[in-house]
């Protein structure tokens, strides 16, 4: 009950001694997995929920919750397998089918979406969900008129269901019908005044139009219980930041964090307040608090690494990038930043190459990963391979002076002096105050002898 009510700290206080006393009970393990998910620790939840299934292989809830956790870690194929197993075990329960429908939309898998829609229509023929899924399928098939009719039908069938209004409003916003979307959202707020999503979408629409006063007036009009939630304080903080009212945003975001320490977006904006006011040490302190509160989120560790880089503390920056990779091994930004830091600040070129290759594997189309990988190959002596990636980076981002500098250095090392000279000159043309301009002038002297 406490988990369902969102009172996770209290739920954990009950679950902790149960884990110690009867830690092999599958229901206890399942509850631990749900608590970890609610805390944002999806990776830990996956490991715990896998144990729950090992203890009870035919557990519908075990497979369903593991599927949800896998979605949170972007392991979509395995998530689909677990959710389909839950459906096989109890085909007439809606939760796993609904999760499969969301997964199908995310994967743009029309066949899966069609199958799930048929199942849900059979289970609940008069439910608005079937019409919402039908509309999603029609949108994927580029049939907007039919989709709009089904969005309206979903609202007509269940006027007290806020998701129908939200999905319809999102469709209208994408279709650039902003006044119609705002009218739908206002109707949703009138019909279901305690629903956060309607307020969130309407506030975002106002912010895109720089209607910050309207956004604040809307938040002020929210019912008391909703107004006093972490999500709503976070939303107010975003409006105040849009107004450049950093001083006003800080206590609002502090309140959001105090109500829910796992609200990553509140932490992110609170730290941004410190960055905007030039308080980098305070920002780092906030990011550190975020990292401890939500250990499954690698973003605070990554940003701390970038801030330490700005402060010139390169060893500490590398430590934070390594922590981010420990939390999220497939994070291309952390892998790329660590590789580049190692190359620039006395690290092992071989180790840097390993991390650059990892970043490139996860993000193969990025000019940033191409440049770092090319530079890493050059630092290990493989100029032929390195030049290929550096040329790709320059082709994708021809106005980036750093890329031209790296490519010029690679050409110089292979005695292709005309190309080296051309790229070095491009660097100084793009940025006369480039940080390595002295090295470029020395290179000109070397090549002319």
N, C-alpha and C positions, 0 to 999 in steps of 0.2 A: 504493500500500500504506500509506503513512504517513497519507494522508487517511482511509482506512478504519479505521485503528487509532486515529484521533483525535489523532495527533501533529502538530498543525497548524503549530506553529512550525517544526518540522523540514521539513515539506512545503513551506512558504513559502520556506525557504532554498534549496531545490532549484528551486522554480518561478520565483523572482525572476530568476535569470540566464537561464532558458529564455525568459521573456517578453522580456528584452532581446535575446536572440540570434535567436529564432525566434517572435516575438510574433504572427505571422500564422498560425501552425499552430493549427488548430481544437482539437486535443487539449490543447495548452498553455493556450489561452484557457479551455477547459472546466474544466481543473484549477484555474485562477485563480478561476473562478466558484464552484466547490465550496469552495475555501479561504475565500472571502469569506462564504459561507453559514455555514460552521462557526465563523467569527469573529463571527457575528451581524450582519454588514453586508449585510442582504438587499437594500437599495436599490442598493448598488454591485454586488452579485451579479447583479441583474436586468440592469443595463446591460452587464456583461461577457458574460453568457450570451446576450444578444441578439446580441452581436458574434459569438459562437461559432456561432450559427445562421445568421447572414449569411454566414459563411465556409463553412458546411457545412449547407445547408438540410434535408437528409434525415437528420440525425443524431438517432437515437432518444434518446441520452443528453442531447443538447443540449436538446431539447424537454422531456424529463423533468425535468432539473435546473432549467430556466427555470420550469417549472410549479411546482416546489417553492418556488423563490425568490419567485414571485408570491404563493403562498399565505402566505408569511411577511410579505408587505407588504399582505395583505388584499385583493389584486386578484383576487378569486375567479373572476370571469367569464373574465378573460384566462388565469388559471391553468388553468381547465377546458379552454379551447381548446388550450393547449399540451400538456396531459396527453393529451387526446383525439388530438392529432396524433401524439404518441409511440406511442399504442396503434395508430393506423392504420399506422404504419411497421413496428411489430413487435407484432402483436396477441397473440402467445403469450408475451410476457414479462410477469412478474408485477408488477414495480416500479411502472410507471405505472398499472396497474389498481388496485393497492393504494392508491396516492396518490389516485386518483379516488374510491375508496370512502371514504376519510377525508374528502375534499372533499364528497362527497354527504351524509355524516352531518352535517358542519358546516353545509351549506346547507339541510338538511332536504329534500333533493331525492329523493323516494322512487323516481321513475322512473329517475333515474341510478343510484341504489343498486341497484335491481333488475337493471338491465342489467349493471352491473359484477359483481354477484354471479353472474349466469349465466355470464359470461365466465370468472371465476375458478374456478367449479365445473367448467367444461369443461376448463380448463387443468390443474387439480389436484383431481380429484373426491374424493380421500380426505384433503384438507387441512382442518384446523380452521378456516381463514380463512373458507371458505364458510359454515360454521355460525355463526361470529361475525357475519358480515354479515347472514345470515338473521335472527339474533336482533335485530340493530340495526333491521332493516326491520320486524320484528314489534313492537318497542317503539314505533316511530314510528306504527304502525297500532293502537296501544293493545291489544296482544295479549301481556300480560306472562307468562301461563302458557306459551305456546308459546316465547317468548323464553328463559325460564328453562330449558326442556328443551333448547334448542339450545346455550345456554351450557354446560350439563353435557356435551352430546355433543362439543363442541369440546375440552373438557378430556379426555374419555375417549379421543378419537382421538389427541391429541398431549399426553400428560401432562407432557412436558418443555418445552412451549411456555408461557412465563410470561404471554403476553398473554391467553390463555384465562382464566386465573385472575383477572387484573386486571379484564378486562371483566365477568366474572361478579360479582366483588366490588363493582365500581362499581354494577352493577344492584341488588345487594342493599342497598347503602348508601342509594341513592336510594329504595328501597322500605322504608327504615327497618328493615331486618332486620340490625342491627349485629352481634349475636353470630354469625349465620350468615356474614356477610361476613368477620369476623375469622377464623373457622375456615377459610374458603377461602384467605385470605391466608397463614395459618400453613402450610397444606398447600402453597401455592405456594413458600414459603421453604424448606420441607423438600425439595420436588422440584427446585427451581432456586435454590440458596442464593445465587448471585451476582447475582440480578436486583434492581436498585435499585427498580423501580416497586412491587414487592410491599412492600418495607420502607416506602417513602414513603406508600402508602395506609394501611398499618397504623399508622404513626406519626400520621398525620393523624386517624385514627379515635380513637386514644388521646388526642390533644390536645383533640379536641372534648369528651371526657369528663373532661378535666383529669387524666388518668392519666399524668403526666409521668414518674414513676419507671418505669412499664412501658415508656414510650417509650425512655428511656435504656437500660434493660436490653436492650431489643430491639436497639438500635444497637450496644451492647457485644457482642452475640452474633453480629454479622455477620462473615463471613469476612474475613481480612486484606486481600486485594486490593480488595474492595469497600469496606471500612471506610476505606481510605486514598485515596478518591476525593474530588474537590471537592464532588460532589453530596451525599455522605454527611456531610462536615463541615458543609455548609450546612444539612442537615437537623438535625444535632445543635445547631447554632447556633439554629435556630428553636425547638427544645425548651427550650434554656436561656433564651431570651428569654421564652418562655411562663411560665417559672419566675421571671421578673424577675431572673435572674442575669446582669446586663449585663456584669459584670467577667469572668465565665466565658465568655460568648458571644464577646467581642471576639477573643481569640487563636484561637478555633476558626474564626471567620469569616475572620480574616487567613490562616489555613492554607488555607481553601477558595479564597480569591482567589489565593494563591501557586500552588496546583495548577492553577487555570484562571482566568486573568485575564478571561475572557469570561463568567464566571458572574454575570449581572446580579443574581440574587436574593441572592447573597452580598454584593455591593456594597451593595445596598439595605438589608439588615439591618445591615451594618457601620456604615453612615452613621446608621441609626436608633439604634444604641448611643450615638453621640455626641450626637444630639438628646436622647435620654432623660437624659443626664448634663449637659445644658445647654451642651455644647461646640459651639456653632454654627459657629465657625471650623473646627474639626476636621471637622465634618460636611460643610461646604462643600468642604474639601480632599478628602474621600473621594468626594463626588459628582463633583468635577472629575476625579479619577483614574478613576472609572467611565466618565465621558463620553469620556475619551481611550482607554480600553481597549475600549469598545464604542460606537464613534461612530454606529452606526445606531440606538441606543436613545435616544430623546428624553427619557426620564423623568428622568435626572440633571440635565439642563439645565433642565427644567421645575421640579424641586424646588429647584434652586439659585436660580432666579428667585424662588420663594416665600420662601426663607430670606433673600435679600437684601431683599425687601419687608419682612420682619419686622425686619430690622436698620435699615430706613429708607434703604437705598441703592437708591433707585428707578431711577436711571439704569442701574446694573449689573443690576438685576432685569430691566429691559426688554431689555438686551443678551442675557441668558440666554434670555428668551422668544423673541427673534428667532433665536437659534441653534437652539432646539428646533424652531421652524417651518422652518428651513432643513433640518434633519434629517428632519422629519416634517411636510410642509406641510398635512396634513389633521388635525393634532392640535387638537381643539376647545378643550382646556384651555389650551394655550399661546396660541392665538389670542384666547381670551376674556380670559385674564390680561393679555396685552399691551394689548388694547383698554382694559380697565378701568384699568390703570396709566397709560396715556397720558391718559385722561380725568381722572384724579385728580391727576396730577403733572406738569402743564404740557405735555403732548403736543398734537399736532394733532388736533382733534376729527374732521376729515375722515379722517385716517389711522386713528384709533381706530374710526370707523364701518366702514371697510373690513375691519378684522380682526374686529370684532364680527359683521359679516355672514358672514364665513367660518366663524366658530365656530357661528353659528346654522344655517348650511347643513349642516354636518356633524352637529350635535346639535340638531335642530329641536324636541325635546320638553322641553328643559331649562328650568327656571325661572331658572337662572343666566344662560344665554345670552339669554333673553328680557329679563331686567333690564339686562344690559350693553348689548344692542342698543337697547332703549328709551331708556336714558340717553344713549347716543351720538347717537341721533336728536335728542333734546332739546338736546344740546350744539351740534348743528349748526343748530338753529332749527326743526326739523320736529317741533313738539310734538304734532301730531295723530297722526302715525305712532308717535312715541315713547310717547305715553300708552297706545296700544293694547297695545304689548308690555309696558309696566310694569304694566298692569292684569292681563295674563296671568300675570306673575311673582307678583304678590300673590295672585291666585286659587290658584296652585299651591302657594305657600308663605306662607300668611297670617300666620305667626308670625315672619317675617323682618323686623326693624325697618328694615334698609337699603332693602328694596324699598318699604316704606311711605314712607320719607323721599324716595326718588326720585319716587315717584308724587305725593306731596304737593307737591314742588317743581314738577312738571309742571303740576299743577292750579293752583298759585299763579301760574305764568307765564301761564296762559291765563285768569286771573281767575275761576276756579271756586273761590272762597274757601271755601264750605262743605265741599266734598270735600277741599280742601287741609287745612283745619283738622282734619277727621276723621282723615286719614292721619297728620298730624303728632302729634296726640294719641295715636294708636295706637303711634307710635314710642316716645314717652315712657312709655307704659303697658308696652310690651314690654321696654324697656331704659331705666330712669331715668338711667343713666350713658352714654347714647349719645354717640358721639364728636362728633356735630354738633348737640348739644342747644342750644348757644348760638345757632346759626343758626336753629333752630326757634323759639326765644323771640323772636329779632329778626323772624322772619316773622310771628309773632302780632301784634307791634307794628305792622308794616307794614300787614297786612290790616285792622287795626282803625281805621286812619286813612283 
